[in-house]
Amino acid sequence: MEKPARRRRARRVLALAAAVVGVARWAKLSPVRVEGDSMAPTLPDGALVAVSPLRDEPALGAVVVVRRPDGSEHLKRVTAIPGDAFRTAGRDPFVVRYGELALVGDNAGRSIDSRHYGPVAIEDIVAVARFCYWPPRAWRRLPGGR
């Protein structure tokens, strides 16, 4: 009697896994691993985050993937949108222009971000983080785009 129950359980697990993969593909979600502490404690080092391609300008507070000129990609939070004033480290505040965003890591003391290199062109934003799914203690939905 145990073999049929085990097989049913295995079929249910496989069906659930197939459904999760199907939804992830439909939503065009991709995994990104957090490297470093710049987004801690929201996203700890080594966390896995599901991201989707950028469709519209991200909203204030969204966590985004930005591609830097050296080709590396980093997760940062949108802290200023066009028209907002933003203060950089050791410089006068500036107003974020159309087509740009200011990005900052949640762990300001461990983050190199717009406070150091200024605003980022929206074309350099490649994805919006939707949710953190690993480790389990960090599971959370993240604020996304509009």
C-alpha positions as CSV (number, residue, x, y, z in Angstrom):
1,M,0.0,0.0,0.0
2,E,2.8,2.4,0.6
3,K,4.2,2.4,-3.0
4,P,1.0,3.9,-4.6
5,A,0.9,6.6,-1.9
6,R,4.6,7.4,-2.5
7,R,4.1,7.5,-6.2
8,R,1.1,9.9,-5.8
9,R,3.2,12.1,-3.6
10,A,6.0,12.1,-6.1
11,R,3.6,13.0,-8.9
12,R,2.2,15.9,-6.9
13,V,5.7,17.2,-6.2
14,L,6.7,17.0,-9.8
15,A,3.4,18.7,-10.9
16,L,4.0,21.5,-8.4
17,A,7.6,21.9,-9.6
18,A,6.4,22.0,-13.3
19,A,3.8,24.6,-12.4
20,V,6.4,26.8,-10.6
21,V,8.8,26.5,-13.6
22,G,6.0,27.3,-16.0
23,V,4.9,30.4,-14.0
24,A,8.6,31.6,-13.8
25,R,9.1,31.2,-17.5
26,W,5.8,32.9,-18.3
27,A,6.8,35.8,-16.1
28,K,10.3,35.8,-17.6
29,L,11.9,35.5,-14.2
30,S,15.6,34.9,-13.9
31,P,17.7,34.2,-10.8
32,V,20.3,36.6,-9.5
33,R,22.7,35.9,-6.6
34,V,23.4,38.8,-4.2
35,E,27.2,39.3,-3.9
36,G,28.3,41.4,-1.0
37,D,26.6,43.2,1.9
38,S,25.5,46.4,0.1
39,M,21.8,45.4,0.3
40,A,21.9,43.8,3.7
41,P,19.8,43.2,5.8
42,T,17.1,43.3,3.1
43,L,19.1,41.0,0.8
44,P,21.9,39.2,2.6
45,D,25.1,38.1,0.8
46,G,24.4,34.9,-1.1
47,A,20.7,35.4,-1.3
48,L,18.8,34.4,-4.5
49,V,16.5,36.9,-6.1
50,A,14.0,36.5,-8.9
51,V,14.2,39.4,-11.4
52,S,12.3,40.2,-14.5
53,P,13.3,42.4,-17.5
54,L,12.7,46.1,-17.1
55,R,9.5,47.1,-19.0
56,D,8.8,50.6,-17.6
57,E,10.7,53.1,-15.6
58,P,11.1,51.6,-12.1
59,A,9.2,53.2,-9.2
60,L,10.8,54.9,-6.3
61,G,11.9,52.2,-3.8
62,A,12.2,49.4,-6.4
63,V,15.2,47.1,-6.2
64,V,16.8,46.9,-9.6
65,V,19.8,45.3,-11.4
66,V,22.1,47.9,-12.8
67,R,24.8,47.2,-15.3
68,R,28.0,49.2,-14.7
69,P,30.4,50.3,-17.4
70,D,32.8,47.5,-16.4
71,G,30.1,45.0,-17.3
72,S,29.3,43.9,-13.7
73,E,25.7,43.9,-12.5
74,H,24.6,45.0,-9.0
75,L,21.4,45.2,-7.1
76,K,20.5,48.7,-5.8
77,R,17.4,50.5,-4.6
78,V,15.9,53.5,-6.6
79,T,16.1,56.4,-4.2
80,A,15.5,59.3,-6.6
81,I,13.6,59.6,-9.9
82,P,13.7,62.5,-12.5
83,G,13.0,65.8,-10.8
84,D,14.1,64.7,-7.3
85,A,17.1,66.3,-5.5
86,F,19.8,63.9,-4.5
87,R,23.0,64.4,-2.4
88,T,26.2,62.7,-3.3
89,A,29.2,62.0,-1.0
90,G,31.2,65.2,-0.7
91,R,29.5,67.1,-3.5
92,D,26.6,69.5,-3.8
93,P,23.1,68.1,-4.3
94,F,21.8,67.8,-7.8
95,V,18.5,67.2,-9.5
96,V,18.0,63.9,-11.2
97,R,17.4,64.5,-14.9
98,Y,15.0,62.8,-17.2
99,G,16.3,59.4,-18.3
100,E,18.3,59.0,-15.0
101,L,17.8,57.5,-11.6
102,A,19.8,57.7,-8.3
103,L,20.5,54.2,-6.8
104,V,21.7,53.4,-3.3
105,G,22.4,50.2,-1.4
106,D,20.3,49.5,1.7
107,N,23.5,49.1,3.7
108,A,24.9,52.6,3.0
109,G,28.2,52.0,4.8
110,R,29.0,49.0,2.6
111,S,27.6,50.3,-0.7
112,I,29.3,52.1,-3.6
113,D,26.4,53.7,-5.4
114,S,25.0,57.0,-6.8
115,R,26.3,58.8,-3.8
116,H,29.8,58.0,-5.2
117,Y,29.3,57.9,-9.0
118,G,26.2,60.0,-9.6
119,P,23.0,59.2,-11.4
120,V,22.6,56.1,-13.6
121,A,21.0,56.2,-17.0
122,I,17.7,54.2,-17.2
123,E,19.2,52.2,-20.1
124,D,21.7,50.8,-17.6
125,I,18.9,49.2,-15.6
126,V,18.5,45.7,-16.9
127,A,15.9,44.2,-14.6
128,V,13.6,44.7,-11.6
129,A,13.9,42.4,-8.5
130,R,10.5,40.8,-7.7
131,F,11.2,38.6,-4.7
132,C,13.9,37.0,-2.7
133,Y,13.5,33.2,-2.4
134,W,16.7,32.0,-0.8
135,P,17.6,31.7,2.1
136,P,14.2,30.9,3.6
137,R,14.7,33.5,6.4
138,A,15.0,36.2,3.7
139,W,11.9,35.3,1.7
140,R,10.1,38.5,0.8
141,R,8.3,40.2,-2.1
142,L,10.3,43.3,-3.2
143,P,8.8,46.6,-4.4
144,G,9.0,46.6,-8.2
145,G,8.3,48.8,-11.2
146,R,5.2,50.6,-12.0
